[in-house]
Amino acid sequence: MSRILLIDDEPHVLAALQRALLQMFAAAPPQIESYSDPFKALARICECEFDLVICDYMMPQMSGGELLQVLRDVAPATVRIMLSASTEYGTVVSAINQAAAFRFMSKPWDAAELEQNVRLALAQRPAPSPQEREAQRLEAEEPGLLQVRRDADGSVIL
């Protein structure tokens, strides 16, 4: 099962994205979490791993580019897609280069394009190593066993 994190300061956009993703993957729905506060989303990213993050570019607390740059350092294997109502060339270049975004999509998005990009993004995710598979098995047997709490800078909290 895939884990997808949605980040946008507009609740109706988060709801629409979640509906679209659940329709796309009706046979095997992914686990989806949504946040309107990028700082809370970053805290969650430090607690668990996500396969894909879809993030808005323009948010009042922090830009999506900044958030995805931090995410690139904290969770490099997580694939990143940037959404924005702006189609300014500088915004696109910033999202792709600085934040290492897998794709840049404009709002409103096209449902077929969203599906194609999400499926491609999830296919980009590297296969789990034998150690990761064993960790997943242990976590499934005993939830919380391998949970690591992290500080805002990514350091482990004992």
Steps between C-alpha positions, in 0.01 A plus 500: 500500500633843404520790744423843355528835676304802372595854606298807401375800698156472336283226658279464191807426285612233748152343493491504118846342475409231749176419313688481169768270642246269665307473170824429313602219732156363588621139476791554741458837670816667631533633851455877462574769755421869444644809667425869452793599723841423342673490841263230625557310175877516551460372855297207364761429231758466778279241673429271207592440140287599200529376144371823346445859607279736300552857615365843410759759401344813656418465870504779759722332760764353267535461126456157353848531351652549845297213641603262223865602540485400868316182406772416247753505786283326762339236275697479174317189374161674516386611156386863483233664279442876510160660433451868427245741358797700368644399165784749526820362350705588810261308724527190284880517483524555877272206576684262274859604568512611863245260643583214260131461420414198286220693327347846502124516443282805463172560680236413409647164406382268229381170653675285237826694541478469879446125476786456254740707711404326826540154346838597350610652831409188695686287243813715562513394862789255545415145603548440872827338608494173693551701822206727416279199424594346835427831675159512329430144613598578859293820501198307367540241777554754778381852401717777642798272561725679255350846526766766535414844631693783339562864580417778248858478366467124447707387800377198696325573831585241768 
